[in-house]
Amino acid sequence: MVRRDTKIRALEERIGHVFANRALISAALTHVSAAAGGKRENYQRLEFLGDRVLGLVISEMLYHSFPDADEGELSRRLAGLVRKETCAAVALAWGADTVVRLGEGEHPGTATRVTILGDLCESIIGAIFLDAGYEAAKTAVIASFGAQMRAPGRPLRDSKTALQEWAQARGLPPPLYRETARSGPDHSPEFTISVEVPGYPHAEAKGFAKRLAEQAAAAAFIMREGIGRNGHKGAA
């Protein structure tokens, strides 16, 4: 149990959200086969909710990031980002496969199936939404899907990695992240993080963990500069 709790804490760190309601993250990581005859909550209802939250957040991201795109292009981009394969890659990056609870009759390899991983991604997003609201879920989605949105045909990279690679390719120093504000109670602070690259305006974002806010700030920088869009890499 201690080992599992440690892994869940590590998953929360990668996501950038620590759950106030521990029952939500537990349910989000419980496959129906491990639901003990319905006595234990499983992730199906959270997956349903998370799917809708993910679709809304991605739609909003696309609407603002591609102002010249028509409905057809936006729909195609949306389909590519919310498909199971993309969600599965995000779940793997979070490490959800290491903490999913499966029934005794399930083969261990079940945890790495694309469908299961995709469901886990959506259920975790739904759990974040219930735990802390739309903005918290939106920040998590931006941090994990932002770079993928700009380069949907490339392997999944988190936003900080994508931004660092972009800066390095231009001979620029690594992006600098600064905490510019902190608000909220001590047990659940909200951080405002600024990312700075010489020669470019800084970008800011908020998150309920520094790592999440840093990822969101990097994603905001990427979206503003159009990095990865139609070959555009931002002004030199």
C-alpha positions as CSV (number, residue, x, y, z in Angstrom):
1,M,0.0,0.0,0.0
2,V,2.9,2.3,0.8
3,R,4.5,1.6,-2.5
4,R,1.2,2.3,-4.4
5,D,0.7,5.5,-2.5
6,T,4.2,6.6,-3.4
7,K,3.5,5.9,-7.0
8,I,0.3,7.9,-6.9
9,R,2.1,10.8,-5.4
10,A,4.6,10.6,-8.2
11,L,1.8,10.6,-10.7
12,E,0.2,13.6,-9.1
13,E,3.6,15.4,-9.3
14,R,3.8,14.6,-13.0
15,I,0.3,15.8,-13.6
16,G,0.8,18.9,-11.4
17,H,-2.3,18.3,-9.3
18,V,-2.5,16.9,-5.7
19,F,-6.0,15.7,-5.0
20,A,-7.8,17.0,-2.0
21,N,-10.4,14.2,-2.4
22,R,-8.3,11.0,-2.4
23,A,-11.4,9.0,-3.4
24,L,-11.4,10.7,-6.8
25,I,-7.9,9.7,-7.8
26,S,-8.5,6.2,-6.4
27,A,-11.6,5.8,-8.5
28,A,-9.9,7.3,-11.6
29,L,-7.2,4.6,-11.4
30,T,-9.6,1.6,-10.8
31,H,-10.5,-0.6,-13.8
32,V,-14.0,-2.0,-13.8
33,S,-12.5,-5.5,-13.3
34,A,-11.2,-4.4,-9.9
35,A,-14.5,-2.8,-8.8
36,A,-15.2,-5.7,-6.4
37,G,-18.7,-6.5,-7.7
38,G,-19.7,-2.8,-7.8
39,K,-18.7,-2.1,-4.2
40,R,-15.7,-0.1,-5.3
41,E,-16.0,3.0,-7.6
42,N,-14.3,2.5,-10.9
43,Y,-13.2,5.0,-13.6
44,Q,-16.1,4.6,-16.1
45,R,-18.1,7.6,-15.0
46,L,-15.0,9.7,-14.6
47,E,-13.9,8.7,-18.1
48,F,-17.3,9.9,-19.4
49,L,-16.9,13.2,-17.7
50,G,-13.2,13.6,-18.6
51,D,-13.9,12.9,-22.2
52,R,-16.2,15.9,-22.4
53,V,-13.9,18.2,-20.4
54,L,-10.9,17.2,-22.6
55,G,-13.0,18.0,-25.7
56,L,-14.0,21.4,-24.4
57,V,-10.5,22.4,-23.4
58,I,-8.9,21.2,-26.6
59,S,-11.6,23.0,-28.6
60,E,-10.9,26.2,-26.8
61,M,-7.2,25.8,-27.3
62,L,-7.6,25.2,-31.0
63,Y,-10.1,28.1,-31.5
64,H,-7.6,30.6,-30.0
65,S,-4.5,29.1,-31.5
66,F,-5.6,28.7,-35.1
67,P,-7.7,31.8,-35.8
68,D,-7.6,31.3,-39.6
69,A,-8.7,27.7,-39.5
70,D,-12.2,26.8,-40.6
71,E,-14.6,24.4,-38.9
72,G,-13.4,21.5,-40.9
73,E,-9.7,22.0,-40.0
74,L,-10.5,22.6,-36.3
75,S,-12.6,19.4,-36.3
76,R,-9.7,17.4,-37.8
77,R,-7.2,18.8,-35.3
78,L,-9.6,18.0,-32.5
79,A,-10.1,14.4,-33.6
80,G,-6.4,13.9,-33.7
81,L,-5.8,15.2,-30.2
82,V,-8.6,13.5,-28.4
83,R,-8.2,10.1,-30.0
84,K,-7.3,7.1,-27.8
85,E,-3.7,6.9,-29.0
86,T,-2.9,10.5,-28.0
87,C,-4.6,10.1,-24.7
88,A,-2.8,6.9,-24.1
89,A,0.6,8.6,-24.8
90,V,-0.3,11.2,-22.2
91,A,-1.3,8.6,-19.6
92,L,2.0,6.8,-20.2
93,A,3.9,10.1,-19.7
94,W,2.0,10.5,-16.4
95,G,2.9,6.9,-15.4
96,A,-0.8,5.9,-15.0
97,D,0.0,2.4,-16.2
98,T,2.1,1.8,-13.0
99,V,-0.7,2.5,-10.6
100,V,-3.9,1.4,-12.3
101,R,-5.8,-1.2,-10.2
102,L,-6.8,-4.3,-12.2
103,G,-8.9,-7.3,-11.3
104,E,-7.2,-10.5,-10.4
105,G,-8.3,-12.1,-13.6
106,E,-6.7,-9.4,-15.8
107,H,-3.3,-10.0,-17.4
108,P,-0.6,-7.4,-16.3
109,G,-0.2,-6.4,-19.9
110,T,-3.8,-5.0,-19.8
111,A,-2.4,-1.8,-18.2
112,T,-0.5,-1.0,-21.4
113,R,-3.4,-1.4,-23.8
114,V,-4.2,1.8,-25.8
115,T,-7.8,1.6,-24.8
116,I,-7.1,1.3,-21.1
117,L,-4.5,4.0,-21.1
118,G,-6.8,6.3,-23.1
119,D,-9.6,5.7,-20.6
120,L,-7.2,6.4,-17.7
121,C,-6.2,9.8,-19.2
122,E,-9.8,10.8,-19.5
123,S,-10.8,9.6,-16.1
124,I,-7.9,11.5,-14.4
125,I,-9.0,14.7,-16.2
126,G,-12.5,14.1,-15.0
127,A,-11.3,13.6,-11.5
128,I,-9.3,16.8,-11.6
129,F,-12.4,18.7,-12.8
130,L,-14.4,17.4,-9.9
131,D,-11.6,18.0,-7.4
132,A,-10.7,21.5,-8.3
133,G,-12.9,22.8,-11.2
134,Y,-12.5,23.6,-14.9
135,E,-9.5,25.9,-14.6
136,A,-7.4,23.2,-12.9
137,A,-8.4,20.6,-15.5
138,K,-7.7,23.1,-18.3
139,T,-4.2,23.8,-16.9
140,A,-3.4,20.1,-16.7
141,V,-4.6,19.6,-20.3
142,I,-2.7,22.5,-21.7
143,A,0.5,21.3,-19.9
144,S,0.2,17.8,-21.3
145,F,-1.4,18.4,-24.8
146,G,-0.1,21.9,-25.7
147,A,3.0,20.8,-27.5
148,Q,1.2,17.9,-29.2
149,M,-1.4,20.4,-30.5
150,R,1.3,22.3,-32.3
151,A,3.0,19.2,-33.8
152,P,0.3,16.5,-33.9
153,G,2.3,14.2,-36.2
154,R,5.3,14.1,-33.9
155,P,6.1,12.0,-30.8
156,L,4.6,13.3,-27.6
157,R,6.7,15.9,-25.8
158,D,5.8,17.9,-22.8
159,S,5.7,21.7,-23.3
160,K,8.9,22.5,-21.3
161,T,10.9,20.0,-23.4
162,A,9.5,21.3,-26.7
163,L,10.3,24.9,-25.7
164,Q,13.8,24.0,-24.5
165,E,14.5,22.2,-27.8
166,W,13.3,25.1,-29.8
167,A,15.5,27.6,-27.8
168,Q,18.5,25.3,-28.1
169,A,18.1,25.0,-31.9
170,R,18.4,28.8,-32.1
171,G,21.5,29.0,-29.9
172,L,19.4,30.6,-27.1
173,P,20.0,29.8,-23.4
174,P,17.5,27.5,-21.7
175,P,14.1,29.1,-20.8
176,L,14.1,30.6,-17.3
177,Y,11.2,29.9,-15.0
178,R,10.3,32.3,-12.2
179,E,7.6,32.3,-9.6
180,T,6.0,35.7,-9.8
181,A,3.1,35.2,-7.4
182,R,1.5,32.8,-5.0
183,S,-2.1,32.9,-3.8
184,G,-4.6,30.7,-1.9
185,P,-4.3,28.9,1.4
186,D,-1.0,27.3,2.6
187,H,-2.3,23.8,2.1
188,S,-3.4,24.4,-1.5
189,P,-1.5,27.4,-3.0
190,E,-1.8,28.5,-6.6
191,F,1.4,29.5,-8.3
192,T,2.0,32.0,-11.1
193,I,5.0,31.2,-13.1
194,S,6.7,33.3,-15.8
195,V,8.9,31.8,-18.5
196,E,11.6,34.0,-20.1
197,V,13.6,33.5,-23.3
198,P,16.0,36.3,-24.3
199,G,14.6,38.5,-27.1
200,Y,10.9,37.4,-26.5
201,P,8.2,38.7,-24.2
202,H,7.7,36.5,-21.2
203,A,4.6,34.2,-20.8
204,E,2.8,33.5,-17.6
205,A,0.5,30.8,-16.4
206,K,-1.0,29.6,-13.1
207,G,-1.2,26.1,-11.6
208,F,-1.8,24.4,-8.3
209,A,1.8,23.0,-8.4
210,K,4.9,24.7,-9.7
211,R,5.7,22.0,-12.2
212,L,2.2,22.3,-13.7
213,A,2.4,26.1,-13.8
214,E,5.8,25.8,-15.6
215,Q,4.4,23.4,-18.2
216,A,1.4,25.7,-18.7
217,A,3.6,28.8,-19.1
218,A,5.8,26.9,-21.6
219,A,2.6,25.9,-23.5
220,A,1.4,29.5,-23.5
221,F,4.8,30.7,-24.9
222,I,4.6,28.0,-27.6
223,M,1.0,28.9,-28.6
224,R,1.8,32.6,-28.7
225,E,4.9,32.3,-30.8
226,G,3.3,29.7,-33.2
227,I,6.1,27.3,-32.6
228,G,5.5,24.2,-34.7
229,R,2.7,25.7,-36.7
230,N,3.0,25.1,-40.4
231,G,6.8,25.1,-40.0
232,H,6.8,28.4,-38.3
233,K,9.2,28.6,-35.4
234,G,8.8,32.1,-34.1
235,A,10.9,35.2,-35.0
236,A,14.6,34.8,-34.8
